Amino acid sequence: MRKTILVVLFIAVTYATFSQEKRVNVVAARAAGSIKIDGNINDEAWKTATRITGLVEQRPSFNKPEDNNNRSELYFMYDDNAVYFGGTLYEKSTDSISKELLGRDAIGVNDFIGIIFDTYQDRINGLGFYVTPLGEQFDVKYGIGNEDISWNTVYETQTKIHEQGWSFEMKIPYSAIRFSKEKIQNWGLQVIRRRSKTGQQYSWSPIDPAKFGFMNQAGDLIGITDIKPPVRLSFSPYFSTYLTHNPTAPGEKWTTSINGGMDVKYGISDAFTMDMTLIPDFGQVQSDNHVLNLTPFEVRYNEYRTFFNEGTELFNKGNLFYSRRIGGTPMHLDDVSSKIGAGDKILENPAETKLINATKISGRTKNKLGIGFFNAITKAQHATIEKPNGEQYQIETNPLTNYNVLVLDQAMKNNSSVSLVNTNVLRSGSDYDANVTALLWDIYDKNVDWNVWGQFTHSRIINDEKTTPGYHYRLNGGKFKGRFNFDVHQFFADKNYDQRDMGFFNNNNYFDNGTWIGYKWVKPKSFYNNLYLNLNINYSQMYKPRKYQWFQSNVNINGQLKNLWRVGVNADWRPESHDFYEPRIDGKMVRLPGSWMTGFWTNSNSAKKFYGSLEFYHRWAPKYKGHGTDLYASSNYRFSDKLSVGISSFTQYGNNNLGFAYIPDGTDSSIFGLRNQRTAENIFNAKYNFNNKMGLTFRLRHYWSKVKYNRFFLLKDDGRLEELSSVNYDPNTNVNFFNIDMNYTWQFAPGSFINVTWKSSSELFNQVVRDKYYNNLRNTVEEPQINNFSVKVIYFLDYLTLKSKKKSS
């Protein structure tokens, strides 16, 4: 024991003496006894634990020491099975503690305390474990400019609120952390505390807002001795059942289903983990926010499926992975009607492909090489057709498809990294395959002051006859340290570049240049805590043939006031643009009028019982006397720590907005129109949490948008418009979406949940543009509604826990 202590002390002195950068550090203490996780810091073992003191403000007043009345007394230790973090967070009174039951992984207005480990000391990646005063957990994976809050693991916490403030205890098993097998280890370490009502956030190692990066400003935990990575193996089997009523279905109106599957997590080595989902069930995820899309481009929807959100920071590099492609719309969904015989009718044509399984393998070696591999398989999808004589047959709408992503990410000194990303889509049968490969670099100087980053990408579309290659690059350079920052950038894609099979993609064939200039005031002054001034200028050309597309300039200033309100003011100017996509015909271009915009936004202090936000933007396009207003308002009221309700409303008014109308049948002419658009989206949220393990949420959304065309124009070859006296087609549109999502969740054991969900949806599409909002809401609610009721049970099984129980029995 004495020998180990001497070794640890030697390492501590050596580390402090020869480290290239001065960092705060502490020597890790091994636990001298057992710890009962109950929120009370009274176990004997805590008396010999490592003390972590001297937290300083991260914001609003950087590097200001904690006030003695609000000080933090924190302790850290470890044993053969876990690391332990505990302490007391002092407050003048319990009224100064901001606390609300929100459920796991929801931060909201809560105070919190958290510890972050960089176990391989690459100064880039970290794992954060947090707890709020009411004992709710949230965990975070950190990277450069990225916080992955969807990452989840299982650890144990308890808290106590008392007259002096609140105390906590945290036990993080080694199965939740990746680290090497070395006998003596040093980890990067950071501690974060937030006091929401004062707007203060503290850190153990100072986090300078004038510097770039987060984990590179962490301190060090040194001398962790004789710990071994455990067998990391867990299973999460699930059982679910659904009852669905669909009055619009051609056959059975009521359907039931029973499903079962499993998620598996396995530590392949001390550094690498495999995550696998077998026969997954995503039926309880939140409904998509469908909208009326008047653009020539696809709408990007959020990913709510946990498996595709969690631990995907490696796979998201280069923006080549859009997980909604997996299990998305069948590629030949809309071709069925043209393939059936006369008199045949479509009985079933599923709008989503079914996922068979998906696997993720990811980790980082001791040499700081991050490796990620993702693979998913979707089954072939078919439409069911019935002949007039009753005979049925099927038409394939999507082939059996394999998706995979491979990422190699080498972390280097000074927060720098170089990455290689490859995505691949393989389809059975005659449908084409797709492959995209990208080289990425992110290089900083020694002081993490100047930065050069970019990406070079090569795409290939592969079919039986030929392979079509495409090229794309992004070049960026700038300064991100100090009060004055800037970047200059250039983006390019040739006319064959295509990443849409695995990634999100709007258009190619562009050559863009631009710059961003920013200035910040991060020291609190008379009326503000911080201010940020930004200028953006971007110029776009078509690459081949080289033609002007658009120019945009934007200036904005935003910041936080002393009362913790946030405010911002925006303005932009856009001269006439040449749009090669809005006509919906290759080779055509339309000259869209120039415009300018002004607006502002503000958010109140979120720690108050009543919280509100407001955004207002108005745009003018003088040529056709066009103008439009966007107004967004939201509010939330906390009745208690358990109950809160919120309402948000988005309203959009557009008058004389020039846009595409239609293409007459049998022609290559594009008709444009001046249109008036009215859009309203209202969302009502309510949540009630019975305790920190059980809660109920309710979400209601109604979206309405109508478009009325007033004047029509024929698009000429030079992009100008010739007004038409009359047209023989009515492009007016009126769209409504109505959704209810209600969910009860009970975490009855660590990592184990019972979820009960009710979902209801209805839609209304017509050309009645005279009706007002309330008539549309009533008519939509009266439309046939699809109702879905489901129960899902997920049970978490940990191999080490099962093994220890077996030994004790």
Secondary structure, 3 states (H helix, E strand, C coil): CHHHHHHHHHHHHHHHHHCCCCCCEEECCECCCCCCCCCCCCCHHHHHCEEECCCEEEECCCCCECCHHHCEEEEEEECCCEEEEEEEEECCCHHHCCCCCCCCCCCCCCCEEEEEEECCCCCCCEEEEEECCCCCEEEEEEECCEEECCCCCCCEEEEEEECCEEEEEEEEEHHHCCCCCCCEEEEEEEEEEEEHHHCEEEECCCCCCCCCCCHHHCEEEEEEECCCCCCCEEEEEEEEEEEEECCCCCCCCEEEEEEEEEEEEEECCCCEEEEEEECCCCCCCCCCCCCCCCCCCCCCCCCCCHHHHCCCCCCCHHHCCCHHHCCCCCCCHHHHHHHCCCCCEEEECCCCCCEEEEEEEEEECCCCEEEEEEEEEECCEEEEEECCCCCEEEEEEECCEEEEEEEEEEECHHHCEEEEEEEEEEECCCCCEEEEEEEEEEEECCCCCEEEEEEEEEEEEECCCCEEEEEEEEEEEEECCCCEEEEEEEEEECCCCCCCCCCCCCCCCEEEEEEEEEEEECCCCCCEEEEEEEEEEEEEEECCCCEEEEEEEEEEEEEEECCCCEEEEEEEEECCEEECCCCCCCCCCEEECCEEEEEEEEECCCCCCEEEEEEEEEEEEHHHCEEEEEEEEEEEEECCCCEEEEEEEEEEEEEEEEEEEECCCCCCCCEEEEEEEEEEEEEEEEEEEEECCEEEEEEEEEEEEEEEEEEEEEECCCCCEEEECCCCCCCCEEEEEEEEEEEEEEEEECCEEEEEEEEEEEEEEECCCCCCHHHHHHHHHHCCCEEEEEEEEECCEEHHHHHHHHHHC
